[in-house]
Structure formats: C-alpha cells, structure tokens
Amino acid sequence: AAFAPVLALGLAGMAAGSPFAGYVGDRFGRRPALLACVGIFGLATVATAFVDSVAALAVLRFITGLGAGGALPNASALAAEFAPARRRPIAVKLTIVCVPLGGMVGGVIAARVLPLYGWRVLYEIGGALPLAFALVLWAVLPESPRFLAQRPSGWPALASLLKRMGHVVPAGSAFEDRFERKVNERAPLQTLWGPLHARDTAGLWFACFFSMNAVYLVFGWLPTMLTSQGLDAGSASAGLAVYNFGGVLGVLVWAALMAKLGSRGPMLWGALATAGSALAILLVPIQVHGDRSMLMWALGLNGLLLNAIQTSLYALATYVYPTGVRASGVAWAASIGRVGGILSSLFGAVIIGAGAGAYWGIIAGFLICSFVGLAWVRSHFPATSKM
C-alpha cells in the first residue's frame, strides 16, 4: 500500500509527458523530442538506484514517467511516417511490440538480479541501457520525412535523406505532402475534437482509458497478486515475464490479422476474448510447491490478447490523425489511458486485498468497456489490400 503512490506518480508523469512531448514532436520534430525523452527516463532511472526514501523514489519515478510517456507517441509517429501508408499499422505495431518485449526482458533480468544484488542494481542496469541507446539514436536516427516535407526549412534535410534512401532529388526541389492536409499544429486539441475527428477521439480515449487500466493493473500489481497467493518473488517475476512474452506473440499475431482483415474485427473480438481469458485464469489452481505450467500458460494467453489490443490502439491512432497532429493525437490518447493507469496503481492494493476474483474480474470489466470504445470509433483502417 505504501508503494501505491509511487506507481501512481510514475503514471502521472507519463500522463503529463505524453501530450507535452507530442506537441513538441509536432512542432519541432519527432527526432529531438524522442532523443530528449529517452535521455530523461534513462538518467532518472539511474538516479533512482541511489534514493533513500519513498518520497525521493516517487519524485524520480514521476520524472522517469515524463520521459517514457513522451517517447512512445513520437516513436509511433516516426514509424508511421517512414512506412508506406498500406504498411503503417504493421510498422507501428512492430515498434510498440518493444513495450511488452522490454517488459519480458525486464522480468527475466529481475528474476535473476533481485535475489542476488537487490533492486538498486536493477535500476542501474535499467537506466544505463536507454542512455547508451540514446547515443545510438543520436548517431543514426533521421527526422520524419513527412514532418520535413511540411516545412520549407526542412527541405534540404529531406532532400539529403531521400538521396540516402536511393531517390534522385534535383537541386532546389520543393516538396509537398499530397496525401495529408495541413492542420493547425498550435491547437492540436481543436483539431482532435473538430468535426472530422471528434467521434474517433471519443472512442479512442474511452478505449485507451479502460485498456490501460487493465494493463497497469497487471504491470504494477501482478507480481504482488501472485505472491499474495503464496508464490515466491522469483516465480512472480517469471509470471510477469511470461505475461509479456505472450504480449510479444500477440502483437505479431494481431499485426498479421489486422493486415488481412482491417482493424475493426480483430480489435473488437480481441477485446472480448481478453475479458474471457481474464476470467478463465480464475479456474486455474495455484500450485505453490508444484507444477505451475498451467498458470503460466493462462497468464501468457491473457498477456497475448491484452497487449495485442493495447498496441493496436497506437496503430489505430496513427491512422486516424494526420501528420500535423499525429504525435499529439497518439499522445493524448495514451495520456487519457494513463489516467486510468493511475487509478489502477492507487487502488491496486485494495483490489488485491479483495482477492483474485475481484482482480481478474475487474480486468475483464475494463476490457468490455474498451470494446465499447472501439466499437464507437468510425475510422478503423481497412485490410492492407484495400489501402
């Protein structure tokens, strides 16, 4: 219970960082916004290893959240704007798949590092890796070509980028984006809630709010839930790793399904299946000192479905919104979702105290609500063959 405010402040940082970094990415470029965000959450994570109080931990988790929350929308926008339109949803999903993949790797590392070295070393490792990767990004990551095309000041950089990609660009060329209209980047909310996008924004925000409620109830509290049922800390960490491994598979499976069928059917049926798989976990007996393979399979299935739906929401948002507000559109949807995550973090201990039935039942209810939001979205993307 004492740790709940720390989780909540971390998510509050993500909720605050997403729209701000999305606005920065839409105004000044995805590349500088992404580099700054990765540097912020890397430095704050390393600093977390040296705290001596819960209050200091909470402050640093908030700062970490600012960076992590801002990185995702800009990474999503970059992936969407480098990919051909028909491959955009798959490109975004293959980018966001790194979230559960990172969670899986983190769970594996935690299961080995925590018993031997403690949590401080875990945070040192978790912060050093993104700092090293920030240097790689600085060296090799170009700016979004669609972002550059909409700004005459970016045309020389765009010409250079296109030449690197093998295109012949005459000297002094001018560029235009023939497929997307220019929008008012200074007022992204006005565009998101304008007549063209209001219905989609409402559905996306509603779906994100409830799906992230479920995601963070798992990410923040699943190990605690499992240890409350008698499992040791190593087994609980392994359970979270299996959950995220299922999530990686789910993203890949849903990427193929959505390419073939479009987004509406796989996302709607996937949300309902996720709710059903959460309730099915209640039927699995917990073996404290025996074979836990059935539990791990059940956790992996729910992770497969839940992460597939969550990452699909990012892909859907990049399709719904035009280039000028794409990072902001993704960021605001993610930020609203993390408000739900804050509530899950604050009340996770209470939910766990009510038992496994309440925990998995609430997750199932969240996904049913997410289904309603997804059904309300009008601009689902079609099958790849029709784009």
C-alpha positions in Angstrom: 0.0 0.0 0.0 2.9 2.4 0.7 4.2 1.8 -2.8 0.9 2.6 -4.5 1.6 6.4 -4.6 5.0 5.7 -6.2 3.3 3.8 -9.0 0.6 6.4 -9.4 3.2 9.3 -9.7 5.1 7.4 -12.3 2.0 7.1 -14.4 1.1 10.7 -13.6 4.5 11.6 -15.1 3.7 9.6 -18.2 0.2 11.2 -18.5 1.8 14.7 -18.3 4.8 13.9 -20.5 2.8 12.4 -23.4 0.8 15.5 -24.6 3.7 17.8 -24.0 6.2 15.7 -25.9 3.6 15.1 -28.6 3.2 18.8 -29.0 7.0 19.3 -29.1 7.2 16.5 -31.7 4.6 18.0 -33.9 6.1 21.5 -33.7 9.9 20.9 -33.6 10.4 17.3 -34.8 10.0 13.8 -33.7 13.7 13.2 -33.5 14.7 15.8 -30.9 11.6 15.0 -28.9 12.4 11.3 -28.8 16.1 11.8 -28.0 15.2 14.1 -25.1 12.6 11.7 -23.7 15.0 8.7 -23.8 17.7 10.7 -22.1 15.3 11.9 -19.4 14.0 8.5 -18.4 17.4 6.9 -18.6 19.0 9.5 -16.3 16.1 9.4 -13.8 16.2 5.6 -13.7 19.9 5.5 -12.9 19.3 8.2 -10.2 16.5 6.0 -8.7 19.2 3.5 -7.7 20.5 6.0 -5.1 17.4 7.1 -3.3 16.9 6.6 0.4 13.2 7.4 0.9 9.9 6.6 -0.6 9.3 10.4 -1.3 12.5 10.6 -3.4 11.6 7.4 -5.2 8.2 8.9 -6.1 9.8 12.1 -7.5 12.2 10.2 -9.6 9.5 7.9 -10.9 7.5 10.9 -11.9 10.4 12.3 -13.9 11.0 8.9 -15.4 7.4 8.9 -16.4 7.7 12.2 -18.2 10.4 10.8 -20.4 8.8 7.4 -21.0 5.4 8.9 -21.7 6.7 11.2 -24.3 8.9 8.7 -26.1 6.1 6.4 -27.2 4.0 8.8 -29.3 7.0 10.2 -31.1 8.3 6.7 -31.8 4.9 5.8 -33.1 4.7 8.8 -35.3 8.2 8.2 -36.7 7.4 4.6 -37.5 4.1 5.6 -39.2 5.7 8.4 -41.3 8.6 6.3 -42.6 6.4 3.4 -43.6 4.2 3.3 -46.8 0.6 4.1 -46.0 -0.5 0.4 -46.5 2.2 -0.8 -44.1 1.7 1.9 -41.5 -0.4 -0.1 -39.0 2.1 -3.0 -39.1 5.1 -0.6 -38.7 3.6 1.0 -35.6 2.7 -2.4 -34.0 6.2 -3.7 -34.6 7.5 -0.6 -32.9 5.2 -0.8 -29.9 5.9 -4.5 -29.6 9.1 -3.4 -27.9 7.0 -2.4 -24.9 6.0 -6.0 -23.9 9.3 -7.2 -25.2 11.1 -4.8 -22.9 8.8 -6.0 -20.1 9.7 -9.6 -20.8 13.4 -8.9 -20.8 13.0 -6.8 -17.6 11.1 -9.6 -15.9 13.8 -12.1 -16.8 16.6 -9.8 -15.6 14.7 -9.0 -12.4 14.2 -12.7 -11.6 18.0 -13.1 -11.6 19.3 -9.8 -10.3 16.9 -9.1 -7.4 17.7 -12.3 -5.3 21.5 -11.7 -5.8 22.1 -8.0 -5.9 18.9 -6.2 -4.9 16.7 -3.6 -6.5 19.3 -0.8 -6.7 21.5 -2.7 -9.2 18.3 -3.5 -11.2 17.7 0.3 -11.6 21.3 0.9 -12.5 21.0 -1.6 -15.3 17.6 -0.3 -16.4 18.9 3.3 -16.7 22.2 2.6 -18.3 20.7 0.7 -21.2 18.5 3.5 -22.5 21.3 6.1 -22.0 23.5 4.0 -24.2 20.8 3.6 -26.8 20.2 7.4 -26.8 23.7 7.8 -28.2 22.9 5.3 -30.9 19.7 7.2 -31.8 21.6 10.5 -31.9 24.0 9.0 -34.4 21.7 7.1 -36.8 18.1 8.3 -36.4 16.8 10.7 -39.1 13.9 13.0 -38.9 10.5 12.0 -40.2 10.3 12.7 -44.0 6.6 13.7 -43.7 7.4 16.2 -41.0 10.2 17.6 -43.1 8.0 17.8 -46.2 5.5 20.1 -44.5 8.2 22.7 -43.6 10.3 24.6 -46.2 13.1 24.9 -43.7 13.3 21.1 -43.6 13.5 20.6 -47.4 17.4 20.5 -47.6 17.4 17.8 -44.8 14.6 15.9 -46.6 16.5 16.0 -49.9 19.6 14.6 -48.2 17.5 11.9 -46.5 15.8 10.9 -49.8 19.2 10.6 -51.5 20.4 8.3 -48.8 17.3 6.2 -49.4 18.2 5.9 -53.1 15.9 8.6 -54.7 17.1 11.1 -57.2 16.3 14.6 -56.0 17.1 17.6 -58.2 18.9 20.6 -56.6 16.5 23.2 -55.2 13.5 20.8 -55.1 10.3 21.8 -53.3 8.1 19.3 -51.5 4.5 18.8 -50.6 2.6 16.0 -48.9 -0.2 15.2 -51.4 -2.0 12.7 -49.1 -2.5 14.8 -46.0 -3.8 18.2 -45.5 -2.1 20.9 -43.3 -3.6 21.3 -39.9 -3.2 23.8 -37.1 -0.4 22.4 -35.0 -0.6 25.2 -32.5 -4.1 24.0 -31.4 -3.9 20.2 -31.5 -6.9 19.7 -29.2 -9.0 21.9 -31.5 -8.2 19.5 -34.4 -8.7 16.3 -32.4 -12.1 17.5 -31.3 -13.1 19.1 -34.6 -15.9 17.8 -36.8 -13.6 15.4 -38.6 -12.1 13.6 -35.6 -14.4 14.1 -32.6 -16.1 10.8 -32.8 -12.9 8.9 -33.3 -11.2 10.8 -30.5 -14.0 10.0 -28.1 -13.9 6.3 -28.9 -10.1 6.1 -28.7 -9.9 7.9 -25.4 -12.6 5.7 -23.9 -10.9 2.5 -25.1 -7.5 3.7 -24.0 -8.7 4.7 -20.6 -10.0 1.2 -19.8 -7.4 -0.9 -21.6 -4.6 0.9 -19.8 -6.5 0.5 -16.6 -6.1 -3.3 -17.2 -2.5 -3.1 -18.5 -1.2 -1.2 -15.4 -3.2 -3.3 -13.0 -1.1 -6.2 -14.4 2.2 -4.4 -14.9 2.1 -2.8 -11.5 0.4 -5.4 -9.4 0.6 -8.9 -11.0 3.8 -10.0 -9.0 2.2 -8.8 -5.8 -1.0 -10.6 -6.7 0.9 -13.8 -7.3 3.0 -13.6 -4.1 -0.2 -12.9 -2.1 -1.3 -16.3 -3.3 1.8 -18.0 -2.0 4.3 -17.8 -4.9 7.9 -16.7 -4.2 9.2 -13.5 -5.6 11.2 -15.2 -8.4 8.2 -17.2 -9.6 6.1 -14.0 -9.5 8.7 -12.1 -11.7 8.8 -15.1 -14.0 5.0 -14.9 -14.3 5.2 -11.3 -15.4 7.9 -12.2 -17.9 5.7 -15.0 -19.4 2.8 -12.4 -19.5 4.9 -10.1 -21.5 6.3 -12.9 -23.7 2.6 -13.7 -24.6 2.2 -10.0 -25.4 5.0 -10.1 -27.9 3.4 -13.0 -29.7 0.0 -11.3 -29.5 1.3 -8.1 -31.2 2.8 -10.2 -34.1 -0.4 -12.3 -34.5 -2.6 -9.2 -34.4 -0.4 -7.4 -36.9 -1.0 -10.2 -39.4 -4.7 -10.4 -38.6 -5.2 -6.6 -39.0 -3.2 -6.5 -42.2 -5.5 -9.2 -43.7 -8.9 -8.1 -42.1 -8.5 -4.5 -41.1 -8.6 -3.2 -37.5 -12.3 -3.3 -36.5 -13.0 -7.1 -36.3 -9.7 -8.2 -34.7 -9.8 -5.4 -32.2 -13.4 -5.8 -31.2 -13.3 -9.6 -30.9 -9.8 -9.4 -29.3 -11.2 -7.2 -26.5 -14.0 -9.6 -25.7 -11.5 -12.6 -25.8 -9.2 -10.7 -23.4 -12.1 -10.3 -21.0 -12.9 -14.0 -21.3 -9.2 -15.1 -20.8 -9.0 -13.0 -17.6 -12.0 -14.8 -16.1 -10.5 -18.2 -17.2 -7.4 -17.6 -15.1 -9.7 -17.9 -12.0 -10.3 -21.6 -13.0 -6.5 -22.4 -12.8 -5.4 -23.8 -9.5 -2.3 -22.1 -7.9 0.4 -24.7 -7.2 2.6 -23.1 -4.5 5.1 -26.0 -4.4 4.2 -27.9 -7.6 3.8 -27.6 -11.3 2.8 -24.1 -12.4 2.8 -24.6 -16.1 -1.0 -24.3 -16.4 -0.9 -20.9 -14.6 2.0 -19.7 -16.8 0.0 -20.8 -20.0 -3.1 -18.9 -18.7 -1.0 -15.8 -17.9 0.7 -15.9 -21.3 -2.7 -16.2 -23.1 -4.1 -13.2 -21.3 -0.9 -11.2 -22.0 -1.1 -12.2 -25.7 -4.6 -10.8 -26.0 -4.3 -7.7 -23.8 -1.0 -6.5 -25.3 -2.4 -7.1 -28.8 -5.3 -4.8 -28.1 -3.3 -2.1 -26.4 -0.6 -1.8 -29.1 -3.3 -1.9 -31.7 -4.7 1.3 -30.2 -1.5 3.1 -31.0 -1.6 1.8 -34.6 -5.2 2.9 -34.9 -4.4 6.4 -33.6 -1.6 6.9 -36.1 -4.1 6.1 -38.9 -6.9 8.3 -37.6 -4.9 11.5 -37.3 -3.0 13.5 -40.0 0.8 14.3 -39.8 0.4 17.7 -38.3 -1.2 16.4 -35.1 -0.3 12.7 -35.3 2.2 12.7 -32.3 -0.3 14.8 -30.3 -3.2 12.6 -31.2 -1.3 9.4 -30.1 0.0 11.2 -27.0 -3.4 12.5 -25.8 -5.0 9.0 -26.2 -2.1 7.5 -24.3 -2.3 10.2 -21.6 -6.0 9.6 -21.0 -5.2 5.9 -20.8 -2.6 6.6 -18.2 -5.1 8.5 -16.1 -6.8 5.1 -15.9 -3.5 3.5 -15.0 -3.1 6.0 -12.1 -6.4 4.8 -10.7 -5.3 1.1 -11.1 -2.0 1.9 -9.3 -3.7 3.7 -6.4 -6.3 1.1 -5.8 -4.3 -2.0 -6.8 -3.6 -3.0 -3.3 -7.2 -2.6 -2.3 -8.2 -4.8 -5.3 -5.7 -7.5 -4.4 -7.0 -7.4 -0.9 -10.4 -8.3 -2.2 -9.0 -11.4 -3.7 -8.1 -13.0 -7.1 -11.8 -13.0 -8.2 -12.0 -9.2 -7.8 -8.6 -8.7 -9.5 -9.3 -10.7 -12.7 -13.0 -9.8 -12.7 -12.2 -6.0 -12.8 -9.6 -6.6 -15.6 -12.4 -8.4 -17.6 -14.8 -5.5 -17.0 -12.2 -3.0 -18.2 -11.8 -4.9 -21.5 -15.6 -5.0 -22.0 -15.6 -1.2 -21.6 -12.7 -0.9 -24.1 -14.8 -3.0 -26.5 -17.5 -0.3 -26.3 -15.0 2.5 -27.1 -13.5 0.6 -30.1 -17.0 0.0 -31.5 -17.6 3.7 -31.4 -14.5 4.6 -33.4 -15.6 5.2 -37.0 -12.2 5.4 -38.8 -10.9 1.9 -38.4 -8.3 1.1 -41.1 -9.2 -1.4 -43.8 -7.3 -4.5 -44.8 -3.9 -3.8 -46.4 -5.1 -4.9 -49.8 -7.7 -2.1 -49.8 -5.4 0.8 -48.6 
